[in-house]
């Protein structure tokens, strides 16, 4: 029964948690009154770097959310220019998922397939919920090829306070949907690019769970869904 609460901590977060804990201990020795906010920040840091297991739906064609967070963009957008897809490749459908500082920031692969290309782009650190963050912010671009030879790309985008993108993938690697592939520290966004004609199953404002929420089905001819606040 405790599995839902005692979840693993991402290895990349352990130095930060230790630093917060040490700082809190020093504050308790020097200025005891500041130990309380220090302790709260330490607990938040532990919460931020949580890395729970997820139950991933598995079937050819399913595109799974690579990030926890809120959908902030759904619609056509050009492929990232760094991928050099060429003019003959139709414009894809982009789904943007924004992670705030309370979301789990461990990212996961959206499909089963092969890593075709990786491209790191240095950049700015504007608010990741803004559309311009997809082109202006520091980002890590991943191009995949599905088992059905369809191109799918996703981009880890640094945010307003994010200063570190971790990507553990290598070109040529074969991966599965829902597998952990990295994280972004302290607020960020992940954009997913689907082949032209794909109908997203999510709508703007919807919450996604990394490794569990189905963003789209590349094998489906279902029309794009709409949403309503209720």
C-alpha positions in Angstrom: 0.0 0.0 0.0 3.0 2.3 0.5 4.1 1.9 -3.2 1.9 4.8 -4.2 3.7 7.2 -1.8 7.3 5.8 -1.4 8.5 6.2 -5.0 12.0 6.1 -6.3 14.1 9.3 -6.7 15.8 10.1 -9.9 19.6 9.8 -9.6 20.2 13.2 -11.2 18.3 14.8 -8.3 20.2 13.3 -5.4 23.0 16.0 -5.4 20.3 18.7 -5.2 18.5 17.0 -2.4 21.7 16.6 -0.5 22.6 20.3 -1.0 19.2 21.4 0.2 19.4 19.1 3.3 22.9 20.3 4.2 21.9 24.0 3.8 18.9 23.3 6.0 21.1 21.7 8.7 23.5 24.7 8.6 20.5 27.1 8.9 19.3 25.2 11.9 22.7 25.7 13.6 23.1 29.4 12.7 19.6 30.8 12.3 17.1 28.2 13.7 14.1 30.2 12.4 15.2 29.6 8.8 15.4 25.8 9.2 11.6 25.6 8.6 11.5 27.1 5.1 14.8 25.2 4.4 13.1 21.9 5.4 10.1 22.8 3.2 12.3 23.4 0.2 14.2 20.2 0.8 10.9 18.2 0.8 9.9 20.0 -2.4 13.2 19.0 -4.0 12.5 15.4 -3.0 9.0 15.7 -4.5 10.3 17.3 -7.7 12.8 14.5 -8.5 10.3 11.7 -7.8 10.5 8.9 -10.4 7.4 6.7 -10.1 6.8 3.6 -12.2 4.1 4.0 -14.8 1.8 1.5 -16.6 2.3 2.2 -20.3 -0.4 1.1 -22.9 1.3 -1.0 -25.5 0.1 -1.5 -29.1 1.6 -0.6 -32.5 0.7 3.0 -33.4 0.1 4.4 -29.9 1.9 7.7 -29.1 2.4 8.0 -25.3 3.0 11.3 -23.5 6.7 11.8 -22.8 6.0 14.2 -19.9 3.7 15.0 -17.0 1.9 18.3 -17.4 -0.7 20.4 -19.2 -1.3 20.4 -22.9 -0.5 24.0 -24.1 -0.5 23.5 -27.9 -2.2 21.2 -30.4 -2.0 21.9 -34.1 0.2 22.0 -37.2 3.8 23.3 -36.9 7.0 23.0 -38.9 9.5 20.2 -38.1 12.4 21.5 -36.1 14.8 22.9 -38.7 17.7 21.1 -37.1 16.3 17.8 -38.3 16.6 18.8 -41.9 13.5 16.9 -42.9 13.3 18.4 -46.4 10.5 20.2 -48.2 8.9 17.0 -49.4 8.0 15.9 -45.9 4.5 17.2 -45.0 4.1 19.6 -42.0 3.6 17.6 -38.8 1.1 17.9 -36.0 2.7 19.3 -32.8 1.5 18.6 -29.2 3.1 20.7 -26.5 3.1 19.6 -22.8 4.2 22.1 -20.2 5.6 20.9 -16.9 5.4 23.3 -13.9 7.7 23.0 -10.9 5.3 20.5 -9.2 5.1 18.0 -12.0 7.3 14.9 -12.2 10.1 15.9 -14.6 11.3 12.5 -15.7 10.8 12.2 -19.5 9.9 9.0 -21.4 10.0 7.8 -25.0 6.6 8.4 -26.8 6.8 5.3 -29.2 8.5 2.0 -29.8 11.2 2.5 -32.4 14.7 3.6 -33.2 16.5 6.9 -32.4 17.5 8.3 -35.8 19.0 11.7 -34.9 19.8 13.8 -31.8 20.4 17.6 -31.9 21.2 19.8 -29.0 20.4 23.6 -29.5 21.6 26.2 -27.0 19.2 29.1 -26.4 17.2 31.3 -24.1 15.2 30.5 -21.0 11.8 32.2 -21.6 8.6 30.8 -20.0 8.2 27.3 -21.5 4.4 27.7 -21.7 4.8 30.3 -24.4 4.8 29.1 -28.0 8.0 30.9 -28.9 9.9 28.7 -26.4 9.8 25.9 -29.0 12.1 28.0 -31.3 14.0 30.2 -28.9 14.8 28.2 -25.8 17.6 25.7 -25.1 16.4 22.3 -26.3 17.3 18.7 -27.0 15.7 17.4 -30.2 15.0 13.7 -30.8 14.0 12.2 -34.1 12.6 8.6 -34.0 11.4 6.1 -36.6 8.5 3.9 -35.5 8.4 0.2 -36.2 6.1 1.1 -39.0 8.7 3.5 -40.5 6.9 6.6 -39.5 8.8 9.7 -38.3 8.0 11.0 -34.8 10.1 13.7 -33.1 10.0 15.2 -29.7 11.9 18.1 -28.1 12.9 18.6 -24.5 12.7 22.4 -23.9 14.3 24.3 -21.0 12.0 26.7 -19.2 12.2 29.9 -17.2 14.1 28.4 -14.3 15.4 25.2 -16.0 19.1 25.1 -16.6 19.8 21.5 -17.3 18.5 19.1 -19.9 19.4 15.4 -19.4 19.1 13.1 -22.4 20.4 9.5 -22.1 19.7 8.4 -25.7 22.2 7.6 -28.4 21.7 7.6 -32.2 20.8 4.1 -33.5 19.4 3.0 -30.2 16.2 0.9 -30.1 13.7 2.0 -27.4 10.2 1.2 -26.2 7.4 3.6 -25.4 7.2 4.6 -21.8 10.9 4.0 -21.1 12.8 6.7 -19.2 15.0 8.8 -21.4 16.0 11.8 -19.3 14.7 14.8 -17.5 14.6 18.6 -17.3 15.4 20.3 -14.1 12.9 22.9 -12.6 10.1 23.7 -15.0 10.1 23.0 -18.8 8.2 21.7 -21.8 8.2 18.7 -24.2 6.9 19.1 -27.8 5.9 16.0 -29.8 5.8 16.1 -33.6 3.5 13.5 -35.3 3.2 12.6 -39.0 0.9 14.8 -41.1 -2.7 13.6 -40.8 -2.4 12.3 -37.2 -5.4 13.1 -35.0 -4.4 14.0 -31.5 -6.4 12.4 -28.7 -5.7 15.3 -26.3 -6.9 18.9 -26.2 -5.4 22.1 -24.9 -5.7 22.4 -21.1 -5.8 18.6 -20.6 -3.5 17.0 -18.0 -1.1 14.3 -19.2 0.8 11.6 -17.3 4.2 10.6 -18.8 4.3 7.0 -19.9 0.5 6.5 -19.6 -1.6 9.2 -21.4 -2.2 8.3 -25.1 -1.6 11.4 -27.2 -2.5 9.9 -30.5 -2.9 6.6 -32.5 -0.9 6.6 -35.7 -2.9 3.6 -36.9 -6.3 5.3 -36.3 -8.5 7.4 -38.7 -10.4 9.0 -35.9 -11.0 12.7 -36.2 -9.3 15.2 -33.8 -11.1 15.5 -30.5 -12.5 18.6 -28.9 -12.7 19.4 -25.2 -14.9 21.1 -22.6 -14.4 22.3 -19.1 -16.9 20.6 -16.8 
